[in-house]
Amino acid sequence: MTISSIILVVAAVFIGALMRTMFGFGEAIVSMPLLALLHIPLNTSVSLIGLAGLTVASLTVVSGWRHIERSVLIRLALQR
């Protein structure tokens, strides 16, 4: 894989992560077609998008942890 290919893959994943950060969804909807245009194997693309999604979600939880209403979270967790 060349440096230009790596930069394009990082850019495609970044655009997808930016969509998820701004709108709350759309990471795979944006990133997967862009990665398909770059002729990245499907199993590699799916793994990469899954890892990027987990990373963005983890950073969102860590940054918003102090704003969580714990009483509401406990009630939601105890509901059936």
Backbone as CSV, one residue per row, in Angstrom:
resi,resn,N_x,N_y,N_z,CA_x,CA_y,CA_z,C_x,C_y,C_z
1,MET,0.844,-1.172,0.000,0.000,0.000,0.000,0.895,1.242,0.000
2,THR,0.595,2.160,-0.861,1.412,3.361,-0.962,0.961,4.410,0.054
3,ILE,1.795,5.402,0.224,1.489,6.488,1.164,0.224,7.228,0.741
4,SER,0.062,7.454,-0.545,-1.141,8.171,-1.007,-2.404,7.360,-0.738
5,SER,-2.326,6.030,-0.851,-3.483,5.183,-0.531,-3.826,5.254,0.947
6,ILE,-2.807,5.238,1.771,-3.028,5.322,3.221,-3.660,6.660,3.585
7,ILE,-3.193,7.730,2.978,-3.758,9.054,3.246,-5.216,9.111,2.810
8,LEU,-5.549,8.512,1.672,-6.942,8.493,1.207,-7.833,7.656,2.122
9,VAL,-7.313,6.543,2.621,-8.090,5.710,3.556,-8.338,6.474,4.850
10,VAL,-7.310,7.125,5.374,-7.474,7.914,6.606,-8.470,9.046,6.381
11,ALA,-8.417,9.685,5.216,-9.355,10.765,4.911,-10.784,10.243,4.833
12,ALA,-10.991,9.073,4.223,-12.338,8.494,4.125,-12.889,8.155,5.506
13,VAL,-12.054,7.576,6.360,-12.492,7.237,7.725,-12.743,8.508,8.532
14,PHE,-11.918,9.523,8.344,-12.099,10.785,9.055,-13.410,11.460,8.656
15,ILE,-13.735,11.458,7.378,-14.990,12.064,6.919,-16.177,11.325,7.532
16,GLY,-16.109,9.992,7.575,-17.176,9.217,8.206,-17.294,9.498,9.693
17,ALA,-16.153,9.583,10.380,-16.171,9.883,11.819,-16.694,11.286,12.078
18,LEU,-16.370,12.207,11.198,-16.892,13.566,11.320,-18.410,13.588,11.173
19,MET,-18.934,12.797,10.248,-20.394,12.702,10.085,-21.039,12.159,11.354
20,ARG,-20.425,11.127,11.941,-21.001,10.551,13.155,-20.940,11.537,14.314
21,THR,-19.862,12.277,14.400,-19.723,13.246,15.470,-20.732,14.376,15.330
22,MET,-20.960,14.814,14.108,-21.870,15.942,13.894,-23.339,15.535,13.970
23,PHE,-23.697,14.391,13.384,-25.100,14.028,13.256,-25.515,12.815,14.087
24,GLY,-24.560,12.072,14.638,-24.883,10.928,15.474,-25.008,9.616,14.721
25,PHE,-24.917,9.638,13.418,-24.964,8.423,12.607,-24.310,8.735,11.263
26,GLY,-24.154,7.723,10.440,-23.684,7.944,9.089,-22.233,7.600,8.835
27,GLU,-21.567,7.057,9.831,-20.150,6.758,9.639,-19.935,5.708,8.557
28,ALA,-20.615,4.605,8.664,-20.450,3.548,7.659,-21.094,3.928,6.329
29,ILE,-22.171,4.704,6.393,-22.854,5.109,5.161,-21.943,5.983,4.304
30,VAL,-21.100,6.764,4.930,-20.195,7.648,4.195,-18.873,6.947,3.887
31,SER,-18.305,6.266,4.867,-16.966,5.706,4.710,-16.906,4.483,3.795
32,MET,-17.891,3.614,3.875,-17.822,2.374,3.090,-17.796,2.617,1.584
33,PRO,-18.651,3.467,1.030,-18.539,3.710,-0.413,-17.204,4.336,-0.814
34,LEU,-16.684,5.210,0.039,-15.386,5.816,-0.271,-14.269,4.778,-0.243
35,LEU,-14.321,3.863,0.713,-13.323,2.805,0.766,-13.488,1.825,-0.391
36,ALA,-14.721,1.610,-0.842,-14.945,0.740,-1.994,-14.351,1.344,-3.261
37,LEU,-14.378,2.665,-3.380,-13.760,3.333,-4.525,-12.240,3.178,-4.524
38,LEU,-11.667,2.969,-3.341,-10.224,2.811,-3.226,-9.774,1.363,-3.384
39,HIS,-10.703,0.468,-3.658,-10.437,-0.964,-3.863,-9.801,-1.611,-2.633
40,ILE,-10.326,-1.263,-1.474,-9.919,-1.899,-0.219,-10.772,-3.155,-0.060
41,PRO,-10.192,-4.299,0.341,-11.000,-5.514,0.540,-12.134,-5.282,1.540
42,LEU,-13.252,-5.948,1.314,-14.453,-5.731,2.126,-14.218,-6.055,3.600
43,ASN,-13.552,-7.171,3.875,-13.346,-7.533,5.289,-12.438,-6.526,5.997
44,THR,-11.488,-5.958,5.292,-10.634,-4.917,5.867,-11.435,-3.639,6.116
45,SER,-12.300,-3.280,5.164,-13.121,-2.078,5.310,-14.070,-2.188,6.491
46,VAL,-14.716,-3.328,6.620,-15.665,-3.521,7.720,-14.946,-3.463,9.064
47,SER,-13.795,-4.090,9.163,-13.022,-4.057,10.418,-12.560,-2.646,10.744
48,LEU,-12.114,-1.933,9.734,-11.635,-0.565,9.934,-12.760,0.359,10.391
49,ILE,-13.928,0.240,9.781,-15.067,1.076,10.163,-15.552,0.707,11.567
50,GLY,-15.532,-0.583,11.897,-15.909,-0.998,13.251,-14.974,-0.441,14.306
51,LEU,-13.680,-0.473,14.030,-12.702,0.074,14.965,-12.836,1.580,15.090
52,ALA,-13.050,2.253,13.985,-13.227,3.710,14.016,-14.503,4.079,14.776
53,GLY,-15.582,3.320,14.568,-16.833,3.584,15.273,-16.700,3.388,16.771
54,LEU,-15.996,2.329,17.153,-15.765,2.086,18.581,-14.932,3.199,19.202
55,THR,-13.942,3.673,18.475,-13.082,4.748,18.978,-13.868,6.047,19.141
56,VAL,-14.657,6.402,18.141,-15.441,7.644,18.222,-16.477,7.555,19.342
57,ALA,-17.127,6.404,19.482,-18.119,6.238,20.547,-17.463,6.310,21.928
58,SER,-16.290,5.709,22.066,-15.584,5.753,23.348,-15.181,7.170,23.713
59,LEU,-14.684,7.918,22.736,-14.305,9.297,23.005,-15.513,10.160,23.349
60,THR,-16.649,9.878,22.730,-17.869,10.619,23.033,-18.333,10.345,24.462
61,VAL,-18.268,9.088,24.876,-18.678,8.738,26.245,-17.731,9.364,27.256
62,VAL,-16.443,9.301,26.995,-15.467,9.860,27.938,-15.637,11.370,28.063
63,SER,-15.845,12.045,26.938,-15.971,13.503,27.002,-17.301,13.954,27.602
64,GLY,-18.351,13.153,27.508,-19.643,13.550,28.035,-20.018,12.891,29.342
65,TRP,-19.080,12.214,29.976,-19.374,11.447,31.190,-19.917,12.325,32.316
66,ARG,-19.419,13.529,32.442,-19.862,14.392,33.557,-21.265,14.932,33.343
67,HIS,-21.798,14.847,32.144,-23.142,15.353,31.850,-24.231,14.276,31.967
68,ILE,-23.851,13.073,32.316,-24.808,11.971,32.425,-25.618,12.132,33.708
69,GLU,-26.923,12.015,33.581,-27.799,12.030,34.757,-27.895,10.599,35.267
70,ARG,-27.207,10.317,36.340,-27.087,8.947,36.830,-28.418,8.353,37.272
71,SER,-29.311,9.145,37.822,-30.607,8.611,38.255,-31.421,8.137,37.055
72,VAL,-31.380,8.893,35.968,-32.093,8.484,34.757,-31.438,7.248,34.160
73,LEU,-30.130,7.192,34.172,-29.402,6.042,33.633,-29.723,4.777,34.415
74,ILE,-29.806,4.878,35.728,-30.134,3.714,36.559,-31.554,3.246,36.272
75,ARG,-32.493,4.192,36.154,-33.883,3.801,35.835,-33.970,3.114,34.477
76,LEU,-33.264,3.631,33.498,-33.269,3.015,32.175,-32.634,1.633,32.184
77,ALA,-31.579,1.467,32.957,-30.903,0.188,33.022,-31.736,-0.875,33.730
78,LEU,-32.580,-0.453,34.696,-33.392,-1.406,35.448,-34.710,-1.764,34.775
79,GLN,-35.097,-1.024,33.755,-36.345,-1.350,33.042,-36.190,-2.642,32.272
80,ARG,-37.316,-3.315,32.108,-37.276,-4.555,31.337,-37.599,-4.301,29.924
